[in-house]
Structures are given as structure tokens and as C-alpha cells.
Amino acid sequence: MASDIFTILGFKVQALMAGLSGGAVRAVLNKDRSVEAMAGSVVIGGLAANYLVPLVSPVVGTSELTGAFIVGLVGVPLCELIIRQVISKISTKGRLG
């Protein structure tokens, strides 16, 4: 039942859970132990894994779930990199695409 709601909302439950797990590991290993940093790492890890694992898994040569865990683990810096790239492209070309 709960998985139906996640599916309707566009989430892949297994990838989301693997990403949340990777984000949790990152949160524990991170030097910033504030509640905000730890919660952010977990949430960003889960969301990044849900949406980015189809792009990352083939590149790193892993299964989708392993890829989702890895994306969750590096979710924050990966999203920061994507943001910098998008801003750079917009600044250079004035638009995306």
C-alpha cells in the first residue's frame, strides 16, 4: 500500500531506500554532526539516488541498488557539482539546452 503511494509520486522504493541508507552512512561519517547536516545528507542522498541512479549505475558499472547506495553516499557533493555545472552553463550560454 505505501509503495503504491511512492510509485504514484514517482519514487522507486528500493532505490530511495538504498539512497537513504547511503546518505545515513555519509551523515555518520561526516564531521558536521549537526541535526540539519545529518538530516540533509540522508534526504538528499535518497532523492539523488531516486533520480540519478539510472545515469550513475552504468558509469560506475554496478547494479541499480549498489549504484543507488553510492549515489546516496555522495549525494550532497554530487548535487553541488550538478548545481555548479548548470549555473556555469546558464552563465556561459544564457540558457539551458
Protein Blocks (a to p, Z undefined) as FASTA:
>chain_A
ZZmmmmmnopafklmmmmmmmmmmmmmmpmblcfklmmmmmmmmmmmmmmmmmmmmmmno
pafklmmmmmmmmmmmmmmmmmmmmmmmmmmnopaZZ
